[in-house]
C-alpha cells in the first residue's frame, strides 16, 4: 500500500506514552474470541467479559506525560494518521456536511465515553464521543494470530471503524440501538450483522475512491483486505475457538458475507450500494 508522504490527519490523539491508562496486562486473541462469542450468544457486554478475564487484579490509573494531539512520530502511528486523513478526504468529497471523527491511539486500556476500552477488543468506534480507538498491538494479532498480514488489511480495519462513524452521522446506529430490548436477541443480532456488513461496504467505498484519487493500491493489497475480512467473520472466529458454528449468534457476518460487502463497496465506490438493510441476500 502506498501511503508515505500523504497527508496525516490532525484528529489524532496519542495516549500511548501518557494520559490515563488502566491496568497493564494484555489479553490475547483467544480472549477476544471468547468475548465476541459471549456478546453474540448471551448479549453480554464484551468489555465486561474482558474485565472478568483479567481476574481479580486491581485496576490502576497512572498519570504520565500528557497525551499529544496532531502528527505522531513513529511509523505505525503515522500510518494510522495517514489512513484516517485519507478517509476524511474521501468522505468529505462525497458528503459536503461530513463531520470528521477523532482517533485515539492507546496502549492496554483507556477511558472512553462508552466505558473502559481494552486493547483485547481490537479497534472500536465509540458513538458517544465520535472517536475511533486503536491499540496498535491489534495489528500484530491480525498478522501473527489471525493470519491477515499487510498494510491494506490494517487500513481496511480502520476504514471499517470510520464506516461506523458514518452510520452514526446517518442516524443508522441510533435506530438499531433503539430496538435493543424491544426485539429478541436473535433479531437484534441479525440487525447487528447488517450494520457491520454495511461498515465493511463503506470501507470498500473508501478504498475505491482513495485509489482513484491517490493510487494507493499495490499488487496483493485487495487480496490482503479480503483475507482480513475472511479471518474476522463470525463463523471463522467460532471455529477458531473450537466451537460449533451457530448462525443465530452471529453479530458481524460470515467470512463470505464480509468479503462480499467489502468487495461491493470497492468495485462500485457508491455508498448507496451499501444498503444492507433492504437487501434480502447478504
C-alpha positions as YAML, in Angstrom:
chain: A
units: angstrom
residues:
- id: 1
  name: UNK
  ca: [0.00, 0.00, 0.00]
- id: 2
  name: UNK
  ca: [1.40, 3.40, -1.00]
- id: 3
  name: UNK
  ca: [0.86, 5.90, 1.80]
- id: 4
  name: UNK
  ca: [4.16, 7.52, 2.79]
- id: 5
  name: UNK
  ca: [4.27, 11.22, 2.02]
- id: 6
  name: UNK
  ca: [0.49, 11.61, 2.04]
- id: 7
  name: UNK
  ca: [-1.30, 13.96, 4.40]
- id: 8
  name: UNK
  ca: [-1.71, 12.95, 8.04]
- id: 9
  name: UNK
  ca: [-4.86, 13.75, 10.00]
- id: 10
  name: UNK
  ca: [-4.73, 16.28, 12.81]
- id: 11
  name: UNK
  ca: [-7.63, 14.49, 14.54]
- id: 12
  name: UNK
  ca: [-5.31, 12.03, 16.26]
- id: 13
  name: UNK
  ca: [-4.68, 11.85, 19.99]
- id: 14
  name: UNK
  ca: [-1.74, 9.73, 21.12]
- id: 15
  name: UNK
  ca: [-2.23, 8.29, 24.62]
- id: 16
  name: UNK
  ca: [0.40, 5.59, 24.31]
- id: 17
  name: UNK
  ca: [3.07, 7.42, 26.28]
- id: 18
  name: UNK
  ca: [0.83, 9.10, 28.82]
- id: 19
  name: UNK
  ca: [-2.63, 10.05, 29.92]
- id: 20
  name: UNK
  ca: [-4.83, 7.71, 31.96]
- id: 21
  name: UNK
  ca: [-4.06, 4.03, 31.47]
- id: 22
  name: UNK
  ca: [-5.99, 1.27, 33.15]
- id: 23
  name: UNK
  ca: [-4.26, -1.89, 34.29]
- id: 24
  name: UNK
  ca: [-1.36, -3.32, 32.39]
- id: 25
  name: UNK
  ca: [-1.97, -6.92, 31.39]
- id: 26
  name: UNK
  ca: [-2.54, -7.69, 27.75]
- id: 27
  name: UNK
  ca: [-5.11, -10.20, 26.55]
- id: 28
  name: UNK
  ca: [-4.60, -12.45, 23.55]
- id: 29
  name: UNK
  ca: [-6.76, -13.24, 20.55]
- id: 30
  name: UNK
  ca: [-8.36, -16.17, 22.37]
- id: 31
  name: UNK
  ca: [-9.86, -13.74, 24.85]
- id: 32
  name: UNK
  ca: [-11.14, -11.60, 22.01]
- id: 33
  name: UNK
  ca: [-12.92, -14.61, 20.52]
- id: 34
  name: UNK
  ca: [-14.46, -15.59, 23.85]
- id: 35
  name: UNK
  ca: [-15.67, -12.04, 24.45]
- id: 36
  name: UNK
  ca: [-17.21, -11.80, 20.98]
- id: 37
  name: UNK
  ca: [-18.96, -15.13, 21.39]
- id: 38
  name: UNK
  ca: [-20.31, -14.06, 24.79]
- id: 39
  name: UNK
  ca: [-21.63, -10.92, 23.13]
- id: 40
  name: UNK
  ca: [-23.25, -12.76, 20.25]
- id: 41
  name: UNK
  ca: [-24.67, -15.70, 22.19]
- id: 42
  name: UNK
  ca: [-25.60, -14.16, 25.51]
- id: 43
  name: UNK
  ca: [-25.75, -10.43, 24.79]
- id: 44
  name: UNK
  ca: [-23.06, -9.76, 27.42]
- id: 45
  name: UNK
  ca: [-21.05, -6.56, 27.00]
- id: 46
  name: UNK
  ca: [-17.63, -7.73, 25.74]
- id: 47
  name: UNK
  ca: [-15.92, -5.10, 27.89]
- id: 48
  name: UNK
  ca: [-17.44, -6.80, 30.93]
- id: 49
  name: UNK
  ca: [-16.25, -10.22, 29.80]
- id: 50
  name: UNK
  ca: [-12.70, -8.99, 29.24]
- id: 51
  name: UNK
  ca: [-12.69, -7.32, 32.64]
- id: 52
  name: UNK
  ca: [-13.61, -10.63, 34.27]
- id: 53
  name: UNK
  ca: [-10.99, -12.47, 32.25]
- id: 54
  name: UNK
  ca: [-8.30, -10.24, 33.73]
- id: 55
  name: UNK
  ca: [-9.11, -11.79, 37.08]
- id: 56
  name: UNK
  ca: [-9.03, -10.01, 40.39]
- id: 57
  name: UNK
  ca: [-6.01, -7.84, 39.62]
- id: 58
  name: UNK
  ca: [-6.75, -4.31, 40.78]
- id: 59
  name: UNK
  ca: [-7.48, -1.65, 38.20]
- id: 60
  name: UNK
  ca: [-4.89, 1.07, 38.44]
- id: 61
  name: UNK
  ca: [-4.70, 4.55, 36.99]
- id: 62
  name: UNK
  ca: [-1.37, 6.23, 36.34]
- id: 63
  name: UNK
  ca: [-0.88, 9.78, 35.20]
- id: 64
  name: UNK
  ca: [2.17, 10.05, 32.99]
- id: 65
  name: UNK
  ca: [3.11, 12.61, 30.36]
- id: 66
  name: UNK
  ca: [0.14, 14.40, 28.79]
- id: 67
  name: UNK
  ca: [-1.41, 12.83, 25.72]
- id: 68
  name: UNK
  ca: [-0.44, 14.51, 22.48]
- id: 69
  name: UNK
  ca: [-2.51, 15.56, 19.51]
- id: 70
  name: UNK
  ca: [-1.56, 16.13, 15.91]
- id: 71
  name: UNK
  ca: [1.28, 14.44, 13.99]
- id: 72
  name: UNK
  ca: [2.81, 11.33, 15.54]
- id: 73
  name: UNK
  ca: [6.48, 10.43, 15.22]
- id: 74
  name: UNK
  ca: [6.58, 6.64, 14.81]
- id: 75
  name: UNK
  ca: [5.90, 4.84, 11.56]
- id: 76
  name: UNK
  ca: [2.90, 2.85, 12.79]
- id: 77
  name: UNK
  ca: [1.23, 5.94, 14.22]
- id: 78
  name: UNK
  ca: [1.94, 7.87, 11.04]
- id: 79
  name: UNK
  ca: [0.36, 5.09, 9.01]
- id: 80
  name: UNK
  ca: [-2.84, 5.25, 11.05]
- id: 81
  name: UNK
  ca: [-2.93, 9.06, 10.86]
- id: 82
  name: UNK
  ca: [-2.45, 8.88, 7.08]
- id: 83
  name: UNK
  ca: [-5.26, 6.37, 6.61]
- id: 84
  name: UNK
  ca: [-7.55, 8.49, 8.78]
- id: 85
  name: UNK
  ca: [-6.71, 11.56, 6.69]
- id: 86
  name: UNK
  ca: [-7.49, 9.56, 3.59]
- id: 87
  name: UNK
  ca: [-10.93, 8.64, 4.93]
- id: 88
  name: UNK
  ca: [-11.50, 12.32, 5.72]
- id: 89
  name: UNK
  ca: [-10.66, 13.28, 2.15]
- id: 90
  name: UNK
  ca: [-12.85, 10.57, 0.61]
- id: 91
  name: UNK
  ca: [-15.95, 11.04, 2.76]
- id: 92
  name: UNK
  ca: [-15.55, 14.82, 2.68]
- id: 93
  name: UNK
  ca: [-15.63, 14.69, -1.12]
- id: 94
  name: UNK
  ca: [-18.79, 12.55, -1.11]
- id: 95
  name: UNK
  ca: [-20.69, 14.36, 1.66]
- id: 96
  name: UNK
  ca: [-20.29, 18.14, 1.92]
- id: 97
  name: UNK
  ca: [-21.51, 18.08, 5.53]
- id: 98
  name: UNK
  ca: [-19.23, 15.26, 6.65]
- id: 99
  name: UNK
  ca: [-18.04, 15.63, 10.24]
- id: 100
  name: UNK
  ca: [-14.64, 14.08, 10.86]
- id: 101
  name: UNK
  ca: [-14.19, 11.63, 13.75]
- id: 102
  name: UNK
  ca: [-11.34, 11.66, 16.23]
- id: 103
  name: UNK
  ca: [-8.92, 8.77, 16.61]
- id: 104
  name: UNK
  ca: [-7.13, 7.79, 19.81]
- id: 105
  name: UNK
  ca: [-4.01, 5.65, 19.91]
- id: 106
  name: UNK
  ca: [-3.67, 3.89, 23.26]
- id: 107
  name: UNK
  ca: [-1.86, 1.03, 24.96]
- id: 108
  name: UNK
  ca: [-3.53, -1.71, 27.06]
- id: 109
  name: UNK
  ca: [-6.65, 0.23, 28.12]
- id: 110
  name: UNK
  ca: [-8.12, 3.71, 28.12]
- id: 111
  name: UNK
  ca: [-11.18, 5.60, 29.24]
- id: 112
  name: UNK
  ca: [-13.85, 6.35, 26.64]
- id: 113
  name: UNK
  ca: [-17.37, 7.74, 26.71]
- id: 114
  name: UNK
  ca: [-18.51, 4.14, 26.15]
- id: 115
  name: UNK
  ca: [-16.66, 2.82, 29.21]
- id: 116
  name: UNK
  ca: [-13.17, 1.41, 29.61]
- id: 117
  name: UNK
  ca: [-11.77, 0.38, 26.26]
- id: 118
  name: UNK
  ca: [-9.50, -2.69, 26.28]
- id: 119
  name: UNK
  ca: [-6.77, -3.47, 23.78]
- id: 120
  name: UNK
  ca: [-8.14, -7.01, 23.54]
- id: 121
  name: UNK
  ca: [-11.30, -5.72, 21.85]
- id: 122
  name: UNK
  ca: [-9.28, -4.59, 18.87]
- id: 123
  name: UNK
  ca: [-10.06, -1.28, 17.16]
- id: 124
  name: UNK
  ca: [-13.53, 0.03, 18.01]
- id: 125
  name: UNK
  ca: [-15.72, 3.07, 17.49]
- id: 126
  name: UNK
  ca: [-17.47, 4.82, 20.36]
- id: 127
  name: UNK
  ca: [-20.52, 6.74, 19.06]
- id: 128
  name: UNK
  ca: [-20.90, 8.62, 22.35]
- id: 129
  name: UNK
  ca: [-17.69, 10.58, 21.73]
- id: 130
  name: UNK
  ca: [-17.44, 10.00, 17.94]
- id: 131
  name: UNK
  ca: [-13.98, 8.52, 18.33]
- id: 132
  name: UNK
  ca: [-12.15, 5.50, 16.92]
- id: 133
  name: UNK
  ca: [-9.86, 3.80, 19.46]
- id: 134
  name: UNK
  ca: [-6.88, 1.67, 18.43]
- id: 135
  name: UNK
  ca: [-4.18, -0.17, 20.33]
- id: 136
  name: UNK
  ca: [-1.67, -0.88, 17.58]
- id: 137
  name: UNK
  ca: [-0.81, -4.28, 19.07]
- id: 138
  name: UNK
  ca: [-4.00, -5.47, 17.37]
- id: 139
  name: UNK
  ca: [-2.22, -5.31, 14.04]
- id: 140
  name: UNK
  ca: [0.33, -7.80, 15.36]
- id: 141
  name: UNK
  ca: [-2.58, -10.08, 16.36]
- id: 142
  name: UNK
  ca: [-4.11, -9.59, 12.92]
- id: 143
  name: UNK
  ca: [-0.88, -10.63, 11.25]
- id: 144
  name: UNK
  ca: [0.53, -13.29, 13.56]
- id: 145
  name: UNK
  ca: [-2.51, -14.90, 15.18]
- id: 146
  name: UNK
  ca: [-5.26, -14.41, 12.61]
- id: 147
  name: UNK
  ca: [-3.03, -14.77, 9.56]
- id: 148
  name: UNK
  ca: [-4.02, -11.50, 7.91]
- id: 149
  name: UNK
  ca: [-0.84, -9.51, 7.17]
- id: 150
  name: UNK
  ca: [-0.44, -6.41, 5.04]
- id: 151
  name: UNK
  ca: [-0.89, -2.67, 5.46]
- id: 152
  name: UNK
  ca: [-4.03, -2.55, 3.35]
- id: 153
  name: UNK
  ca: [-5.57, -5.16, 5.64]
- id: 154
  name: UNK
  ca: [-4.85, -2.79, 8.53]
- id: 155
  name: UNK
  ca: [-6.26, 0.13, 6.56]
- id: 156
  name: UNK
  ca: [-9.44, -1.88, 5.92]
- id: 157
  name: UNK
  ca: [-9.89, -2.30, 9.68]
- id: 158
  name: UNK
  ca: [-9.52, 1.45, 10.27]
- id: 159
  name: UNK
  ca: [-11.84, 2.30, 7.39]
- id: 160
  name: UNK
  ca: [-14.42, -0.13, 8.79]
- id: 161
  name: UNK
  ca: [-14.48, 1.73, 12.12]
- id: 162
  name: UNK
  ca: [-14.80, 5.03, 10.28]
- id: 163
  name: UNK
  ca: [-17.72, 3.40, 8.48]
- id: 164
  name: UNK
  ca: [-19.41, 3.09, 11.88]
- id: 165
  name: UNK
  ca: [-18.89, 6.82, 12.35]
- id: 166
  name: UNK
  ca: [-20.65, 7.44, 9.05]
- id: 167
  name: UNK
  ca: [-23.55, 5.27, 10.25]
- id: 168
  name: UNK
  ca: [-23.84, 7.44, 13.35]
- id: 169
  name: UNK
  ca: [-23.94, 10.58, 11.22]
- id: 170
  name: UNK
  ca: [-26.68, 9.00, 9.12]
- id: 171
  name: UNK
  ca: [-28.70, 8.01, 12.19]
- id: 172
  name: UNK
  ca: [-28.49, 4.30, 11.41]
- id: 173
  name: UNK
  ca: [-26.68, 3.41, 14.63]
- id: 174
  name: UNK
  ca: [-29.27, 5.21, 16.75]
- id: 175
  name: UNK
  ca: [-32.14, 3.39, 15.04]
- id: 176
  name: UNK
  ca: [-30.60, -0.01, 15.73]
- id: 177
  name: UNK
  ca: [-29.75, 0.88, 19.34]
- id: 178
  name: UNK
  ca: [-33.34, 1.99, 19.95]
- id: 179
  name: UNK
  ca: [-34.51, -1.56, 19.27]
- id: 180
  name: UNK
  ca: [-32.35, -3.10, 21.97]
- id: 181
  name: UNK
  ca: [-34.62, -4.93, 24.45]
- id: 182
  name: UNK
  ca: [-37.67, -4.43, 22.23]
- id: 183
  name: UNK
  ca: [-36.92, -7.35, 19.91]
- id: 184
  name: UNK
  ca: [-35.44, -10.79, 20.54]
- id: 185
  name: UNK
  ca: [-31.70, -11.24, 20.85]
- id: 186
  name: UNK
  ca: [-31.67, -13.26, 17.63]
- id: 187
  name: UNK
  ca: [-33.45, -10.46, 15.75]
- id: 188
  name: UNK
  ca: [-31.12, -7.87, 17.21]
- id: 189
  name: UNK
  ca: [-28.10, -9.97, 16.20]
- id: 190
  name: UNK
  ca: [-29.40, -10.04, 12.63]
- id: 191
  name: UNK
  ca: [-29.60, -6.24, 12.57]
- id: 192
  name: UNK
  ca: [-26.12, -6.05, 14.05]
- id: 193
  name: UNK
  ca: [-24.84, -8.22, 11.19]
- id: 194
  name: UNK
  ca: [-26.36, -5.82, 8.66]
- id: 195
  name: UNK
  ca: [-24.79, -2.87, 10.47]
- id: 196
  name: UNK
  ca: [-21.35, -4.48, 10.39]
- id: 197
  name: UNK
  ca: [-21.62, -5.53, 6.77]
- id: 198
  name: UNK
  ca: [-22.60, -2.00, 5.79]
- id: 199
  name: UNK
  ca: [-19.46, -0.73, 7.56]
- id: 200
  name: UNK
  ca: [-17.45, -3.27, 5.55]
- id: 201
  name: UNK
  ca: [-19.03, -1.93, 2.37]
- id: 202
  name: UNK
  ca: [-18.21, 1.64, 3.38]
- id: 203
  name: UNK
  ca: [-14.61, 0.55, 3.90]
- id: 204
  name: UNK
  ca: [-14.64, -0.71, 0.33]
- id: 205
  name: UNK
  ca: [-16.07, 2.59, -0.91]
- id: 206
  name: UNK
  ca: [-13.18, 4.35, 0.79]
- id: 207
  name: UNK
  ca: [-10.66, 2.02, -0.90]
- id: 208
  name: UNK
  ca: [-12.26, 2.64, -4.31]
- id: 209
  name: UNK
  ca: [-12.00, 6.43, -4.11]
- id: 210
  name: UNK
  ca: [-8.66, 6.54, -2.30]
- id: 211
  name: UNK
  ca: [-7.07, 4.50, -5.08]
- id: 212
  name: UNK
  ca: [-8.63, 6.62, -7.81]
- id: 213
  name: UNK
  ca: [-7.53, 9.84, -6.15]
- id: 214
  name: UNK
  ca: [-4.08, 8.84, -4.87]
- id: 215
  name: UNK
  ca: [-3.25, 5.43, -6.41]
- id: 216
  name: UNK
  ca: [-2.66, 3.79, -3.03]
- id: 217
  name: UNK
  ca: [-3.11, 0.16, -4.09]
- id: 218
  name: UNK
  ca: [-0.25, -2.16, -4.91]
- id: 219
  name: UNK
  ca: [-0.23, -5.78, -6.03]
- id: 220
  name: UNK
  ca: [-1.75, -8.08, -3.42]
- id: 221
  name: UNK
  ca: [-3.44, -5.28, -1.43]
- id: 222
  name: UNK
  ca: [-7.00, -6.23, -2.33]
- id: 223
  name: UNK
  ca: [-6.29, -9.88, -1.58]
- id: 224
  name: UNK
  ca: [-4.87, -8.87, 1.81]
- id: 225
  name: UNK
  ca: [-8.00, -6.93, 2.72]
- id: 226
  name: UNK
  ca: [-10.27, -9.74, 1.53]
- id: 227
  name: UNK
  ca: [-8.23, -12.19, 3.61]
- id: 228
  name: UNK
  ca: [-8.64, -9.97, 6.68]
- id: 229
  name: UNK
  ca: [-12.39, -9.82, 6.11]
- id: 230
  name: UNK
  ca: [-12.46, -13.61, 5.96]
- id: 231
  name: UNK
  ca: [-10.40, -14.10, 9.11]
- id: 232
  name: UNK
  ca: [-12.74, -11.99, 11.25]
- id: 233
  name: UNK
  ca: [-16.02, -13.49, 10.08]
- id: 234
  name: UNK
  ca: [-18.22, -14.85, 12.87]
- id: 235
  name: UNK
  ca: [-18.02, -18.38, 11.51]
- id: 236
  name: UNK
  ca: [-14.22, -18.25, 11.28]
- id: 237
  name: UNK
  ca: [-13.90, -16.89, 14.83]
- id: 238
  name: UNK
  ca: [-16.21, -19.54, 16.25]
- id: 239
  name: UNK
  ca: [-14.27, -22.31, 14.51]
- id: 240
  name: UNK
  ca: [-11.01, -20.80, 15.81]
- id: 241
  name: UNK
  ca: [-12.45, -21.03, 19.32]
- id: 242
  name: UNK
  ca: [-13.25, -24.72, 18.77]
- id: 243
  name: UNK
  ca: [-16.98, -24.11, 18.92]
- id: 244
  name: UNK
  ca: [-19.87, -25.27, 16.78]
- id: 245
  name: UNK
  ca: [-20.83, -22.56, 14.30]
- id: 246
  name: UNK
  ca: [-24.13, -21.01, 15.41]
- id: 247
  name: UNK
  ca: [-25.57, -18.64, 12.75]
- id: 248
  name: UNK
  ca: [-28.23, -17.32, 15.14]
- id: 249
  name: UNK
  ca: [-25.45, -15.91, 17.33]
- id: 250
  name: UNK
  ca: [-23.67, -14.05, 14.53]
- id: 251
  name: UNK
  ca: [-23.24, -10.31, 15.10]
- id: 252
  name: UNK
  ca: [-20.75, -9.37, 12.37]
- id: 253
  name: UNK
  ca: [-21.47, -11.70, 9.45]
- id: 254
  name: UNK
  ca: [-19.77, -14.71, 7.94]
- id: 255
  name: UNK
  ca: [-16.41, -14.56, 6.21]
- id: 256
  name: UNK
  ca: [-18.09, -14.80, 2.81]
- id: 257
  name: UNK
  ca: [-20.54, -12.01, 3.65]
- id: 258
  name: UNK
  ca: [-17.83, -9.69, 4.92]
- id: 259
  name: UNK
  ca: [-15.78, -10.29, 1.79]
- id: 260
  name: UNK
  ca: [-18.79, -9.77, -0.45]
- id: 261
  name: UNK
  ca: [-19.81, -6.43, 1.02]
- id: 262
  name: UNK
  ca: [-16.28, -5.05, 1.19]
- id: 263
  name: UNK
  ca: [-15.87, -6.01, -2.45]
- id: 264
  name: UNK
  ca: [-19.22, -4.39, -3.34]
- id: 265
  name: UNK
  ca: [-18.03, -1.06, -1.99]
- id: 266
  name: UNK
  ca: [-14.59, -1.45, -3.55]
- id: 267
  name: UNK
  ca: [-15.99, -2.16, -7.03]
- id: 268
  name: UNK
  ca: [-18.82, 0.38, -7.10]
- id: 269
  name: UNK
  ca: [-17.46, 3.24, -4.99]
- id: 270
  name: UNK
  ca: [-21.11, 4.02, -4.30]
- id: 271
  name: UNK
  ca: [-22.39, 4.35, -0.70]
- id: 272
  name: UNK
  ca: [-25.90, 3.73, -2.00]
- id: 273
  name: UNK
  ca: [-24.81, 0.22, -2.98]
- id: 274
  name: UNK
  ca: [-24.16, -0.46, 0.73]
- id: 275
  name: UNK
  ca: [-27.82, -0.72, 1.78]
- id: 276
  name: UNK
  ca: [-27.58, -4.00, 3.64]
- id: 277
  name: UNK
  ca: [-30.85, -3.34, 5.48]
- id: 278
  name: UNK
  ca: [-33.01, -3.57, 2.36]
- id: 279
  name: UNK
  ca: [-31.11, -6.39, 0.70]
- id: 280
  name: UNK
  ca: [-32.59, -9.85, 1.15]
- id: 281
  name: UNK
  ca: [-29.36, -11.57, 0.12]
- id: 282
  name: UNK
  ca: [-26.47, -10.82, 2.45]
...
